[in-house]
């Protein structure tokens, strides 16, 4: 098959104890209000657990009886969320996917904690051929602010295994599973594409020491449990004496965060590692870990040794053949059915996915064997705090003399109802463009009304970058659907569509408006003719390229990258300057005269450089990673956006912070108005704040 299409099912809490269900699919969008008795379904979980385990050893006739409660729960869940026109959308999407030779992936976006604890992997529809997860990939998607790009690395793929069998626990078939993993990975290991290594020990200290050397995949074999007092999953390791030591999921996530390279995938062959609590979306071990790693495969019920071994072997064989992680999980499920076709243990694995692209690894040798990956997937100080915000319709104050910094500054708040990843002011100062999930919008900054709105790509196609042309007639955007789009700024008509091989994080118009530059997770900076779309130049970094900016005179182009560098290029692609950083760089901007260059990144530092010599002129710090940076039109001020939930305005002359704009969550982007009097900041809290800056540019 060529690729996969997503049938996205989002379920969230609604009024009167009902649930709001929204669908985004290849066949269209729809919604309904669902009535689902979560307590009644939850009360059956213990019976389901017993039925799943018993089915692995019970003769066929009895096993068919054991399936009855499993199927009943699956039918009940399906009827609740696939009622009415949503069922028709599902059927039409399956038909369209089949006609295009695509897989249809069911993506669950569960917003209510009590729903996350339910066994959605049991979804059953007789007309669709039975259990959905056996017919197509089914994933639980977790909304997190940072997009995930495939890990680009030279072979081998480093797989780190760990077994932990404390004396006080029942033994597992660890040796047989080790052998099964070795057999499954042999096609890769013999060609030097994978390396399987085991943690030499079974304690937390053993794991910690080994993780310092990093890995690409962590595969844990052992026992798991759920702590109802802390509402958190855990894995069972051994202490120095060989007795049980419970490591909670949050502590395991902290351990994983120190690994370099950090794992892209964690496999938990331990029971209950997918089990959660009805009061916390992130209570299960898998849901906690997916905050740190892109994908986690876990078990929501207890699992037999034989099933764990069989699933793991088939799962890795599928990965070895170039399958995506979601499809590899489905292959593992089917292997359990084939091994014993009345067993119900196929329902035990749960896949949590943090990004839309389920291809977690990008290794040149593997691509050559498996074929190309399908196209996917920034003195005193004034403050502007949320509680003092004024309504969006409040007009800005009239122009006046330069203002001194003050201690009470009021922001106007624009409620966008979506995370705001990108911002751009129109040259007229009245219009403001925002990029969010699946939407690009242009707003009237004075009234807060939408001027126009256009959908972009699929459900996960967030817009990460936006810029108006110098004359304001066009708007360019880039995002998670791997495309650069040029729009008519007056009405949102799409004028041009350009393709990258992965997520687009940065876009810019040249000062003359004839060229568009784009920065992408495919490790390239590209220049395009802004009218015809013809490619003009392609420049390569060592890793993901996160931002791009033209110098005001158009004679230089700067790019920022996760390879810890900022590079300055000539229009023909000649390297003019390289600025080295100690951490990935997320944003770059030229000052209005072109003599200064600002950079910012994951270390929380913002640096201003001499753009000719590369000499560092200024350093200021945030409390967390910095996502975006922008000079004011006069060049006196520098604006920053940070994961510490603030936007800042700093004096370029001495680094004094003149303004702090407080948001409730990560601030992704900042932009000055064309007259320099207003700062726009966009955030994960779904707002844009419009804040007067401390002084006019004049």
N, C-alpha and C positions, 0 to 999 in steps of 0.2 A: 504494500500500500504506500501511497505517496506521503501521507502525513495524518494529522488528526484535527478534527473540528471539535469545538467545545460546546457542550450543552451545560450551561451554568445555572445552577439552582441555588438561589439565595433565600434563606429562611431566617426571619428575625421576629422578635416579639412584637405583638400588636395589641390593640385595645380589646378589653373585655376577655382577656385570656386566650384570644385567638392569635394566629401567627400569620404574618405577611410573607407570602411566597412570591418571588419574582424570578422570571426566567429570561435569560439572554441566550439565543441559540441561532444556528444557521438559518432556521426557518422563520425567525422573527422573535419578538419579545412579548411577554405576557405576565399577568399577575393574578393572584387570587388571595382570599382570606381563608385560612385553613383552621379546622378544629381538630386538635390532636391531644389526646389524653396521655401526656408524657408519664404521669405517675403509673398508669395502668401498664404501659409498655415497660417502664423501668422495673415494675414489680415482677416481670417475667424474666429478667436477665439471669437470675440464678437457675431457673428451669432451662433456659437456652444454653447456659454453660454446661449443665449436666447432659443435655441432649447432644451437644457438639462432641463432647468427650466420649460419650457412650457410643456414638455412631462409628467411632474408629475401630471398635472391637466387637460390636454387636452383629450377629448374622443379618443377612439382607432383609428378611421379612420384618424383623423387629426394627431395623434401622429405618425402614419406610415409615413406620409409625412415629419414630423419633423426629422425623422431619416435619411432622404436622405443625407443632407449635412454632418452629422456625419459619415455615412458610406463612403461617397466619400473621406473625409479626411483620414479615416482609411485605405481605399484601396490604396490611393496615398502614404501614408507612407509605407505601406507594400511593394508595388511594388518597391519603391525606394531602400529599403535595403535588400529585399529578392529576388532580381533578379537572374537569371541564376542558377549556381550550389548551391548558398546559399539556394535557395528554396528547392532543392533536399536534402541538408543536414538537413534542418528543418523537411522535411517529413520522412527521414530515422531516425532521432533522435526520433521523436514521435513514430515511429514504434518500435524501439529498447526499448524505455522506456515502452511501452505497453507490450512487450514480457517479460520484467523483472519485471512487476508489479510495476513500478516506475512512479512518476509524472515527467513531464518535465517542469522545471522552466525556463522562459525566463528572462534573466538577461541583462539589458541595461546598457552599460558603455558609456555614452555620453560625448565626449571630447570637443565638440564645444558648446560654450554658446548659440548661436542662435538656436541650436538643442534642448538644454535642456528645452527651453521655449515652445516646441511643445507638443501636447497632445498624447504622444506615447501609452497611455492606450487605444486609439481607434484603434490600429492596427487590420486590418480586412482582412481575407482571406476566400473566399467562400469555397474553397476546404478543408480547415482545420476545417470547422464547424462554421465560423463566427468570432466574436471578440476573439482575442487570450486570453485576460485577463479573460474571462469567462470560458475558456477551461483549462487553467493552470495558476499557479502563475506567475505574472509579477512584477519585482522589478527594481527600479533604484539603481544601485550600485554606491557607492562613494568611490574612492580610497583614503585611508588615511593610514599613515605608521604603526599605531598600530593595531595588530590583536585583535579581540574581542572574548573572551571566555564567555560562559554562566555564569551569575551571580549565584554563589552558595550561597544559603541562607537557613536557616531554615524557615519553614512556620510561619506566614502567608505571602503571597504575598501582599505587601503594595501598594494599589492603592490610589492615591491622586487625587481627583476631584476638579475642580474649575469652577464656573460659574461667568461671569462678564457681567452685563446688565446695562450699563450707561443709564441714563434717556434720553439722546439725541439720542439713537439708537432704532431701531425697536425691539420689544420684541422677545425673542426666547422661545421655549417650554422647558425651563430649568427644570422645575419640572417634566415634563413627561420623560425627558431624565434621570434625576436622578433616577426616579422610574424604568425605563427600565434597567439601569445599575444594580440596586439592584437586580432585578429579574434575570438578566443574570448571575450575580455572586453568586446567592444563593447556587448553588451546591458546590461552593468552600467555601463560608463564613460559611455555616452550618457545614462543616467538619473542620473548622479552618484553611483552606488552603489559604484564602484571607481575606483581611480587607479593606473595602472601607471607606475612610474618606474624608470630604470636607473642603476646605480652608474656614475658618470663616471670610469671607469678599470678596471683589472684587477689591482690590487695589494691586499695586505692592508691597507695604509694607506688606500687609497680606500674599501674596505669599512668599515673601522673608523670613518672620519669620517662616512660616510653613516648608519651604524647608530645614531649618537648621536641622530639625529632619529626613530628608531624606524620600525617597519613592522608589519603584521599577517601578511604572508606573505613569505618570502624564497625566490626561485626562482633557483637557480644553474645555469648552462649552462657546461659545461666538461669537463675531464677529472678522473677520480678514480683512486685507486690504493690499494693496501694495503701497509703497511710491516710485513714479517714480523719485523723485529728488535724493533720496539716493540709488535707485536701490536695495531696500531691503523690504522684507515682514515684517509684524508686526501684533500683536494681540491688540485688543481694551480692555483695562481695564478701571476701573473707578478711578477718583481722590477722594480726601477726601470729595468733595461736591457732588459726584455722577455723575459728568460730564465725558466726554471721556478723556482717557489718553492712547495715542498710545505707546506701548512698542515694539521697534524694535527687530528683531530676534536676533541680536548680543547681545543686553542687556538681553534678555531672556536666551540665552545660558550662559551668565555669571552667572545669577541667578542659573541655573541648576547645574553649576560646583561646587557650594558650598554645595550641598546636599550630605549627607552621611547616607545611601547609595545613590549613584547617580542613577537617573532613567535609566533603560535600554530601555524604550519605552515611547514615547510621542504621544498621540492622540490629534490632533487638529480638533475638530468639529467646525471649523470656516471657512467661505468662503475665498477663494483666498490664503489660507495658503500654497498651493502648487504652486502658480503662481510665475513665475520667469521673469527675464529680459534677453533679447537676448545678453547682453554684459557681463554677469557674471554667471558662472556655479553655484555659491553659493548665488544667490540673493534671492531665495524664502525662506520663513520662515523655511520650512522643511529642505532644503539643508544646511542652516546655522546651525540648531540644530543638524543635524546628525554628525557634527564635534565633538559634545560633548556627545551625546548619540548614542547607536548602531542602533536604528531604530526609524523612525518617520512616522506616518500616517497622511496625511494632505489632504486638498481639493483644487483642482486646479480651480474649478468653485464655484459659489455660490451654497449653498445646502439648501434644504427645511428642516424644523424642523423634519418632519415625516421621511424623508430619513436618516437624521443624527441619529435619535433615533433607527430606524430599523437597520441601518448598525452597530451601536455600540453594540446593543444587540446581534446580530448574531456573530459579531467579538469576543466578550468576551466569548460567549458560545463555540466557536471553540477553543479559548485558554484554556478554562476550560477542554476541552476534550483532551488536550495535543497536539493540532495542532501547527505547526510552524507559525510565524507571517505572512509570505507570504501567506500561505494557509488560514489563518484566514481572511486575507483581501479578498481573492477570495470568501470565504464563505459569507462574508458580501456583496460583489457585487451580488452574486446569490440571496441573500435574498431580495435585492431591485428589482431584475427581477421577482422573485416569487410574491412579493407583488403587483406589477403592471407590467405585462410582456412587455408593450410597453414603459415603462419609460426608460429614458436614464441616470438617475442619478447614475447608476452603474459606469459610466465613471469618476465620480468626485473624488473618493479617489485616492491618489498617495502614494505609499510606497517607502521611501528612506531607503536603507539598507547599513550599513557601513561594515559589515563582511559577509563572505559567509555562516556562520551558522545562519540560521533564528530561531533556538531554543535559545531564549534569556535567559531563566531561567532554572536553574538546582536545583530543590528542591526535596529532598529525598521522601517526602510523595507523591508529584505529580508524580514522576517517578514510584513509586510503583503502583499507580492507572492507569497511562497512558501507562506503559511499558517503556522499555529502549529507550533512545534517539539513533537515528542512529549515526554511526561513523561520525565525522565531515568532525573540521574545528578544542637588548642587548645593584739678578743680572740681566743680559740681557737675553732675550729669542729669539730664532730663529723663523722665520715664514716661512710658505710655502703657498703662496696665489695662487688662481686660475689664475690670469693674467700672472704669471711668469712661468706657467707650461711648461715643455718641451714635445715634442712628445713621444708617447709610445715606439717608436723604439730606443730611445737614450739609449745606454748601461750604466750600472752603472759604476762609477769610480773605478779604481783599488784599492785594499786594501792599506792602508797606516797607518801612526802613528795615535794615538788617536787625535780627533779633538776637539777644544774648541767650545762652542756654538757660533753661528754667526747670523747675522741679515738678511741674504739673502740666503735662501735655496730653491733650485728648486725641485719641484716634477715632476715625470713623471706621465702622466695621461693615464689611461686605460678606454676608453669609452665602457661601457657594454650595454648601451641602455636600461637598466632596473635598478630599485632600487636594491642596493646591501645590502642584509640582513646579509650575513655570509661570512667570509673569513677564509682561512687556507693556510699556506705555506707548501709546500712539504719539507721533510727533505733535498732534494738536493738543495733547495733554488732557483731553476730555475722555478718550476711550482707553480701555485697559483690557489686554488679552490675558486669559488664564488657561493653563493646561492642567487637566485632571484625568481621572480614570475614564477612558472612553469618550472624552469630551474636550473640545476646544471651544472657548466662549469669548466673546467680546462684550464688554460691559460699558455702560455710561458711568464713568467714575464719579460724576456729580450726583446723579440720582440713585445709583445702585441698580438700575434696570439693565436687563440683558438686551444688547443690540442684536446679536445673533448667536446661534449655537449650532455646532455640527458634531455628529458622532465620528469617532476615529477608530477604525479597526474593530477588533473583538472586545469581549468583556474585560480583558486584562490589559488592553492597549492604552496604558497611561501615556499622557503627553508630558514629556520631561523637559522640553525646551521650546521657546517661542521668541520671535524677534520680528519687528516691523521693518519694512524697507525704509530707506532714508526719506523718501517722499510720502510714506504712509499709505500707499495704494495697495501694498501687498503685505501679507503676514506669512512667515515661514514657521513651521512646527516640526518637531521630531519626537519619536516616542517608542514604546515597547513593541509596536507592530513592525519594527525594522524599516520604517519609511520616513522620508522627509516630504512634507506636503507644503505647497504654496497656495495660499488662499487670497481671494479678493477681500480686502479688509472692509469694504463697504457692506457686503451682503453674505460673505462666507462661501462664495462659489469656489470650488476646488479648481485651481488652474494647472497644477502640476503635481506629479507624484514620482518620487525617486526612491530607489531601493538600496538599502544596505543589507549585509548578511546577518546583522544582529541589532540589538536595541540601539536607538539613537539618543544620545544624552545631551548633545549640544548643537546649536545652529546659529548662524550669523549671516547677515547680508553684508556684502562689501560696501564701502562708503559711496561708490557710484551706483550701487544697486544692480550691477550687471552679473554679479556672481553670488552664489550661496555656498557657504562652508558648513560642513556637518561633521560631527564627532561621534564615534560609535563603539559599542562593545566588540565589534569585529576587528578592533585594533587599528582602525584606519581613520584618517582625516581625508575628506574628499571635497573637491571644489566642483561646482556644477554651473553651467550657464543658467541663469535664473529665468530665462524666457523659454529656451528650448529644452532644458533639462539635460543637455549633452554633458557627459563627464569631461572635466578639464584637467584634473590632477588627483592623484591618490598618494597619500603619505602614510607610512606605517610606523606604529609604536610597538613596543614589546608586549604591552598589555592593553586592557580596556582604555579607550580614550573618552574622557569624561566631559570635556568642554573645549570650546574653540572661540577665538575672538580675532577680529581684524583690527589693525592699527588704524587710527583716524584718517591717515593719508592713503591707506590701502596698499602700502608697499611691504607690509609684514603681516604674518599670520601666526598667532600663538595657539598652542594646544596643550592641554593638561591631561595627565594620564595616571592610571593606577600603577604604572611602572616607576612611580616616585620621581617623575620629571615633568618639567614644563619646557617646551621647545618653541623656538621662534624660527619661522621659515620665510624664505622669499616667496613671491607669487609663483615662482617656477619650481618650488619644492626644495631649494637649497637650504641646508641647515645653517642658521646664523648664530644661534645661541642655545645653550642647554643649561637649565637651572635644576640642580639636584635637590631633592627633598629626602627626608628620612621616612616619610609615610606617603600613601597614595594621595594624589592631588585631585581635588574635586572641581575647582573653579579657577578661571583666569579672566582678567579684564585689563585692557589698556586704559591709561588715563587719557583725558581729552586732548592733550597735546602730543601723545604718543611717546613721551620720554619716560613714562613710568608704567610699570606692569605690576598688577596685584595678583597674588596666588593664595589659595586656601585649601585646606584638606582635612584629613582624618585626625591629625594631631591637635586640632583646635587652634592652630596658629594661622594668622593672616600676615603675609609678608608683602612689602612693597619693594620693588627692585628698580634699579636703573636699567631701562629696557635696551640700552646699547651695550653697556659694559657688563651687566649681570651683577653689579654690586648691590648688596642688600641695604636698603635705606631705612626700613621701618619693620617692626615686629609687634603685633598685638595678639592677645589671646582671648579665646572663649573658653567656657567650661566643658565643652564637648566638641565633636567634629563640626567643621564649618562646611556648609553646603553650597553657598553662593557668595559672590562678592561683586560690587559695582561701584564705580566712581560717579560722583555727582558731575553734572555738566560743567561746572566751574573748576573741577579738580580739587577743591578744598576739602571735600568730605569723601569718606569711603564707607559704604554700607556692607554689612555682613549678615548672613543667615546661618543659624546654628542649631544643632541638635540639643543644645542646652535650653531650648524653648524661647530664645530671644533673637531679635534682630538688633544690630547695633549700628550706630553712626559714629565714626571716628575722624578726628582731625588728621589729615595727611601730614601736616607739618610736624606734629610731635606725638601722635598716637593717643591723644586725650579722647576718651569716649564722651561724646556730647549728648548721646541719646541712647536709651535702651527701650525697645518695644517688647513687651512681654506677651507671649502666646501661651496656650495651654499644652501644646505639643511641639514636636520638631518644626522648626522653620526651614522650609526648603528653598525659598527664593526671595530676592529683593530687587527692586527697581526704583530708580529716581524718576520723577516726572521731568519733562523736557526743560522746565524752567528751574528745576532744582529745589522747588519749594516743598514738594511732597515726596514721601517715601512710601512705597507699597511693599508689604511683606506678606508672603503666602505660606500657609502652614498646614500640617497634618490635622490641626483642629478645625479644618474646613472653612477657615475665614481668610479674607484679605483685610489687613489693617492699613488704612491710609493715614499717615502721621505727618504733621508738619515738621520739617527739619529745622535745626537751630538757627540757621541764618540763610538769607537769600544769596543767590549767586550774582545777582545784579546784572 
